[in-house]
Amino acid sequence: MKFIDEYRDAKAAHRYARAIARMTKKTWTIMEVCGGQTHAIVKFGVDELLPKEITLVHGPGCPVCVTSVELIDKAIEIASRHEVIFCSFGDMLRVPGTGKDLLSVKAHGGDVRIVYSPLDSLKIARENPAKEVVFFAVGFETTAPANAMAVYQAHQQRIENFSMLVSHVLVPPAMEAILSSPANRVQGFLAAGHVCTVMGYKEYEPIARKYHAPIVVTGFEPLDILQGVYMCVKQLEEGRFEVENQYTRSVRREGNQPAQQLIREVFRVVPRKWRGVGEIAHSGLGLNPKYERFDAEQRFGVTLHTVEESSECISGLILQGIKKPHECPAFGTRCTPEHPLGATMVSSEGACAAYHRYRRLRVPEGTRIGQKS
């Protein structure tokens, strides 16, 4: 890719939209599973270019949004300890737990630091041997290699005052959970290009066959998304259920094998609870026994923790593609980025945050967003 403008060309976008409209004969619901794609769709009005027969819904594609309330509360408990330097990416600091967030801990004197890489946390641990340094390892498969490398280096260099609070989640099991749900309305997927850059897309192929749902690996710019929709709708109209790769400039079927090898060395597959969705089998990563001494949950004794989520927040329905953000009674009133009820409003990749930023006005039921009522 030489220039971003190549993938934001309005004339080309309209040509794709007309091509999609010409071949669409039935109604289809397609889900993207990436917060970056969600924001691009809403910001650039990609969904408004599509024929009314096609509905785009937003899946659990934001790792911040799906991090369970229990893990947020564990992070807050650990970060509140005087001997701890708690390191995190910035978008986790305002995600609400049951009572407060990490930013509140920092405001009350907790040593909570924003870092840009888990290796930054490792450096902090070297420089502060009298402190316990904890990194909040949140993300899909995309961030797993860097987090695995931090643990691997801590092991190799015998840095014993470093640990991780691990909240990694895996995309394919979440897609299966959506497709197997009695409430499912999704007929095809746009898969996240950055996840597939690491993992490839072989593991999506049995899902497409089993559930008769085409999956198109897709990039993040408006033309990427329109081409991904075009490829997905073409399969649906032709009765095909395959995995196709729109994002060929980055993704290969086998993915990044050295990165995968490092992930397997450090992590193992575990069940994981998703915020608003519930526990999904085989959908998370935890540390392998060889590296368990770097597990912050065990180090600080916060492994047993169960809480109830807000009954007012419908982020679970939004993450499953059942509802859209503007259909929430609290959207833009009792729930705003400054005072969020759930993570989908506060996260920079959350669907509610995207709608609040770009489409704040409510629309009547049944009206397409952007359409005059």
C-alpha positions in Angstrom: 0.0 0.0 0.0 1.6 3.3 -1.1 -1.1 5.8 -0.1 -4.1 5.7 2.1 -6.0 7.7 -0.5 -5.9 4.7 -2.8 -8.3 2.9 -0.4 -10.6 5.9 0.2 -11.4 6.8 -3.3 -15.1 7.9 -3.4 -15.7 7.1 -7.0 -14.3 3.6 -6.6 -16.4 3.1 -3.5 -19.6 4.1 -5.4 -18.7 1.7 -8.2 -18.3 -1.2 -5.7 -21.6 -0.2 -4.1 -23.4 -0.3 -7.4 -21.9 -3.6 -8.2 -23.1 -5.0 -4.9 -26.6 -3.7 -5.5 -26.8 -5.2 -9.0 -26.0 -8.7 -7.8 -28.0 -8.6 -4.5 -31.3 -10.6 -4.9 -32.0 -11.6 -1.3 -31.6 -10.1 2.2 -28.3 -10.9 3.9 -26.8 -10.1 7.3 -23.0 -9.8 7.5 -20.9 -9.3 10.6 -17.5 -7.8 10.9 -15.4 -9.0 13.9 -13.0 -6.1 14.2 -13.4 -2.8 16.1 -11.2 -1.0 13.5 -13.5 -2.2 10.7 -16.6 -1.1 12.8 -15.2 2.4 13.1 -14.3 2.6 9.4 -17.8 1.5 8.5 -19.5 4.1 10.7 -17.0 6.9 10.0 -17.1 6.6 6.3 -20.7 5.6 5.9 -19.9 2.3 4.2 -23.1 0.7 5.3 -25.1 3.6 4.0 -23.8 2.9 0.5 -25.1 -0.6 0.5 -28.6 -1.7 -0.7 -31.3 -2.0 1.9 -31.2 -5.8 1.5 -27.7 -5.9 3.2 -27.4 -5.3 6.9 -24.0 -5.0 8.6 -23.8 -5.9 12.3 -21.0 -5.5 14.6 -19.5 -8.5 16.4 -17.1 -9.0 19.4 -14.2 -7.4 17.6 -12.9 -5.1 20.3 -10.7 -6.9 22.8 -11.1 -4.1 25.3 -14.9 -4.5 25.1 -14.9 -8.2 25.7 -12.6 -8.2 28.6 -14.7 -9.5 31.5 -15.8 -7.4 34.5 -14.0 -9.9 36.7 -10.7 -9.3 35.0 -11.1 -5.5 35.2 -11.8 -5.9 38.9 -8.8 -8.1 39.3 -6.7 -5.5 37.5 -8.0 -2.8 39.8 -7.3 -4.9 42.9 -3.7 -5.6 41.8 -3.0 -2.0 40.7 -4.2 -0.7 44.1 -1.4 -2.5 45.9 1.5 -0.2 47.1 4.2 -2.6 45.9 2.9 -2.8 42.3 3.6 -0.8 39.2 0.7 -1.7 36.9 1.3 -1.2 33.2 -1.4 -1.2 30.5 -2.3 0.1 27.1 -4.1 3.4 27.5 -7.5 2.2 26.2 -8.0 -0.1 29.3 -7.7 2.7 31.9 -11.3 4.0 31.7 -13.1 0.6 31.2 -15.5 0.3 34.1 -15.4 -2.6 36.6 -18.1 -3.0 39.2 -17.1 0.0 41.1 -14.3 2.1 39.5 -11.7 1.9 36.7 -7.9 1.9 36.5 -7.8 5.7 36.0 -9.5 6.1 39.4 -6.8 3.9 40.9 -4.1 6.2 39.4 -6.0 9.3 40.6 -5.9 7.9 44.1 -2.1 7.4 44.1 -1.8 4.0 42.4 1.3 3.6 40.2 -0.6 2.9 36.9 1.4 3.6 33.8 0.5 3.6 30.1 2.9 1.7 27.9 3.1 1.1 24.2 4.5 -2.4 24.3 4.8 -5.2 26.8 8.5 -4.9 26.4 8.3 -1.4 28.0 6.9 -3.2 31.1 9.9 -5.5 31.1 12.2 -2.5 31.0 10.3 -1.0 34.0 10.7 -4.2 35.9 14.5 -4.2 35.3 14.7 -0.6 36.5 12.6 -1.2 39.6 13.7 -4.4 41.2 12.0 -3.6 44.5 8.6 -3.3 42.9 6.3 -5.9 41.3 5.6 -4.9 37.7 2.4 -6.2 36.2 1.4 -5.9 32.5 -2.3 -6.2 31.5 -2.1 -8.5 28.5 -5.3 -7.8 26.6 -6.0 -8.6 23.0 -6.8 -11.0 20.2 -4.2 -13.1 18.4 -2.8 -9.9 17.0 -1.0 -8.8 20.2 -0.3 -12.3 21.5 3.2 -12.6 19.9 4.5 -9.5 21.6 3.1 -10.5 24.9 4.5 -14.0 24.5 7.9 -12.4 23.8 7.8 -10.4 27.0 7.2 -13.5 29.1 9.8 -15.4 27.1 12.4 -12.7 27.7 11.5 -12.5 31.4 12.1 -16.2 31.7 15.4 -16.1 29.8 16.7 -13.1 31.7 15.3 -14.3 35.1 13.4 -11.2 35.8 11.3 -12.4 38.7 9.5 -9.2 39.6 7.5 -9.2 36.3 4.1 -10.8 35.7 1.1 -10.6 33.4 -2.6 -10.4 34.0 -3.6 -12.3 30.9 -6.9 -11.6 29.1 -6.2 -12.9 25.6 -9.2 -14.0 23.5 -9.4 -16.0 20.3 -11.6 -15.1 17.3 -12.7 -18.4 15.8 -14.4 -19.8 18.9 -16.4 -16.6 19.3 -17.5 -16.8 15.7 -18.7 -20.4 16.3 -20.5 -19.3 19.5 -22.4 -16.7 17.4 -23.2 -19.1 14.6 -24.5 -21.8 17.0 -26.7 -19.5 19.0 -30.5 -19.8 18.6 -30.6 -16.0 18.3 -28.1 -15.9 15.5 -28.9 -13.7 12.5 -25.4 -13.7 10.9 -25.0 -15.3 7.5 -21.5 -14.3 6.6 -18.4 -12.7 8.2 -15.7 -10.2 7.4 -12.7 -11.6 9.3 -10.1 -9.2 10.8 -7.1 -8.8 8.6 -4.6 -8.2 11.4 -5.6 -11.3 13.3 -5.2 -13.4 10.1 -1.8 -11.7 9.4 -0.6 -13.5 12.5 -2.7 -16.7 12.4 -3.5 -17.2 8.8 -7.0 -18.4 7.9 -6.9 -22.2 7.8 -8.7 -22.5 11.1 -11.7 -20.5 9.6 -12.3 -23.1 6.8 -14.0 -25.8 8.9 -16.3 -23.1 10.4 -17.4 -21.9 7.0 -18.2 -25.4 5.9 -19.9 -26.5 9.1 -22.2 -23.4 9.4 -22.6 -22.6 5.7 -21.3 -19.1 6.3 -18.8 -17.5 4.0 -15.8 -15.8 5.7 -13.8 -13.1 3.9 -10.6 -11.9 5.4 -10.8 -8.2 5.1 -8.7 -5.0 5.6 -9.6 -1.8 7.3 -10.0 0.9 4.7 -13.4 1.7 3.1 -12.5 0.0 -0.2 -11.2 -3.0 1.6 -14.5 -3.3 3.4 -16.6 -2.8 0.3 -14.6 -5.4 -1.6 -15.0 -7.8 1.4 -18.8 -7.2 1.4 -18.8 -7.8 -2.4 -17.0 -11.1 -2.1 -19.2 -12.2 0.8 -22.5 -11.3 -0.9 -21.3 -13.0 -4.1 -20.7 -16.2 -2.2 -24.1 -16.0 -0.5 -25.9 -15.3 -3.7 -24.1 -18.3 -5.4 -24.7 -20.6 -2.5 -20.9 -21.0 -1.7 -19.5 -21.1 1.8 -15.7 -20.6 1.6 -12.9 -18.6 3.1 -11.6 -16.0 0.8 -8.8 -13.5 1.3 -9.5 -9.8 0.3 -6.5 -8.6 2.3 -3.8 -10.2 0.2 -1.3 -7.4 0.7 -0.9 -8.6 4.3 -2.4 -12.0 4.8 -1.3 -15.5 3.8 -3.2 -18.7 4.4 -0.5 -20.1 6.7 0.0 -16.8 8.5 3.2 -15.8 10.4 4.5 -19.2 11.5 7.4 -18.0 13.8 4.9 -15.8 15.6 2.5 -18.8 16.0 5.4 -20.9 17.3 6.2 -18.3 20.0 2.5 -18.2 21.0 2.4 -22.0 21.4 5.6 -21.9 23.4 4.3 -19.5 26.0 0.5 -19.8 25.9 -2.1 -22.6 26.0 -5.7 -22.5 25.0 -8.1 -22.1 27.9 -11.8 -21.2 28.4 -12.5 -17.5 28.6 -15.4 -15.4 29.8 -16.3 -12.6 27.4 -18.0 -9.5 28.8 -21.7 -9.4 27.9 -21.5 -12.8 26.2 -20.4 -15.3 28.8 -17.8 -18.1 28.9 -16.8 -19.6 25.6 -14.8 -22.9 25.6 -11.3 -22.8 24.0 -11.6 -19.1 23.4 -8.7 -17.7 25.5 -5.0 -18.0 26.1 -3.4 -18.6 29.4 0.3 -19.2 30.4 1.8 -22.6 29.9 2.9 -24.4 33.1 6.5 -23.6 32.2 5.7 -19.9 32.6 3.0 -19.9 35.3 5.2 -18.1 37.7 4.6 -15.0 35.6 0.8 -15.3 36.1 -0.4 -12.3 38.0 -3.6 -13.9 39.0 -1.8 -16.6 40.9 1.0 -14.4 42.2 -1.5 -12.0 43.8 -4.1 -14.6 44.8 -7.0 -13.1 42.8 -8.0 -16.2 40.9 -11.5 -16.6 42.4 -13.7 -13.7 41.5 -17.3 -13.6 40.3 -19.4 -10.4 39.7 -22.6 -9.5 38.1 -22.6 -7.2 35.0 -24.8 -4.1 34.7 -28.4 -5.1 33.8 -28.9 -1.7 32.0 -26.0 -2.2 29.5 -26.9 -4.2 26.4 -23.3 -4.4 25.1 -23.6 -8.2 25.1 -26.5 -8.0 22.5 -24.5 -5.5 20.5 -21.4 -7.7 20.5 -23.5 -10.6 19.3 -25.0 -8.6 16.4 -28.5 -8.8 17.9 -28.8 -5.1 18.6 -27.1 -1.9 17.3 -25.9 0.8 19.7 -28.6 3.3 18.9 -31.2 0.7 19.9 -30.0 0.9 23.5 -32.3 3.1 25.7 -29.3 4.5 27.6 -27.3 5.4 24.4 -26.1 9.0 24.4 -28.0 9.8 27.6 -27.2 7.7 30.6 -24.3 6.1 28.7 -21.7 8.4 27.1 -17.9 8.1 26.6 -17.5 10.4 29.7 -19.8 8.2 31.8 -19.9 4.8 30.2 -22.1 1.9 31.4 -20.0 -0.6 29.4 -16.8 -1.0 27.6 -18.3 -0.7 24.1 -18.8 3.0 24.8 -15.4 3.9 26.3 -13.1 1.8 24.1 -11.5 3.5 21.1 -12.6 0.5 19.1 -16.1 0.0 20.6 -19.2 0.0 18.5 -21.1 2.3 20.8 -18.2 4.8 20.8 -18.2 4.8 17.0 -21.9 5.5 16.9 -21.7 8.2 19.5 -18.8 9.9 17.7 -20.1 9.8 14.2 -23.9 9.2 14.5 -25.0 10.6 17.8 -28.5 11.5 16.8 -31.1 8.8 17.3 -33.0 7.4 14.4 -36.5 6.0 14.3 -37.0 2.3 14.4 -36.6 0.8 10.9 -34.9 3.8 9.5 -31.5 3.3 7.8 -28.9 5.5 9.5 -28.2 8.5 7.4 -31.6 8.2 5.7 -34.0 11.2 6.2 -37.1 10.1 8.0 
